[in-house]
Amino acid sequence: MVDHFIGGTPRVLRLTLLAPDIVEAILDGTQGDKVTLARVLEPFPVEWEAQPAYFGELGRSRHS
């Protein structure tokens, strides 16, 4: 069990590198279609300025 947790730790820790506006959009539910759990667990640009181009438009409602 511990080996399984440790193996996934680097992927989860990458979530701390998300730009604050992307985190806020996720918490608000307005992150857009390209910001998925699968996508944020893959390698993404760590520079906050490059993340909007990678993840796409923010601010759209998931229900509209």
C-alpha positions in Angstrom: 0.0 0.0 0.0 2.8 2.5 0.9 4.6 1.7 -2.4 1.4 2.6 -4.4 1.1 5.9 -2.5 4.7 6.9 -3.0 4.6 6.1 -6.7 1.8 8.5 -7.2 3.2 11.3 -5.0 5.2 13.1 -7.7 2.1 13.4 -9.9 0.0 14.8 -7.1 2.7 17.2 -6.0 2.7 18.7 -9.5 -0.8 20.0 -8.7 0.9 22.5 -6.4 2.5 24.1 -9.5 -0.8 25.1 -11.0 -1.3 28.9 -11.4 -3.5 30.4 -8.8 -6.1 31.5 -11.4 -6.4 27.9 -12.7 -6.8 26.6 -9.1 -9.5 29.2 -8.5 -11.3 28.3 -11.7 -11.2 24.6 -10.6 -12.7 25.4 -7.2 -15.3 27.6 -8.8 -16.2 24.9 -11.4 -15.4 27.3 -14.3 -12.1 25.7 -15.4 -13.2 24.8 -19.0 -13.2 21.5 -20.8 -9.4 21.0 -21.1 -8.7 21.2 -17.4 -9.4 17.6 -16.3 -7.9 15.4 -13.6 -6.2 13.3 -16.2 -4.7 16.3 -17.9 -3.4 18.0 -14.7 -1.8 14.7 -13.7 0.2 14.7 -16.9 3.3 16.9 -17.3 2.3 20.5 -17.9 4.2 23.8 -18.1 5.3 24.9 -14.7 5.5 28.5 -15.7 2.2 30.1 -14.8 2.3 32.3 -17.9 2.4 29.3 -20.2 -0.4 27.4 -18.5 -3.4 29.2 -20.0 -2.1 28.3 -23.5 -1.8 24.7 -22.5 -5.1 24.3 -20.6 -7.2 26.6 -22.7 -9.9 29.1 -21.9 -10.8 29.6 -18.2 -14.0 31.1 -16.9 -16.6 29.1 -18.8 -19.2 27.4 -16.9 -19.2 23.6 -17.1 -22.9 23.7 -17.3 -23.5 26.2 -20.1 
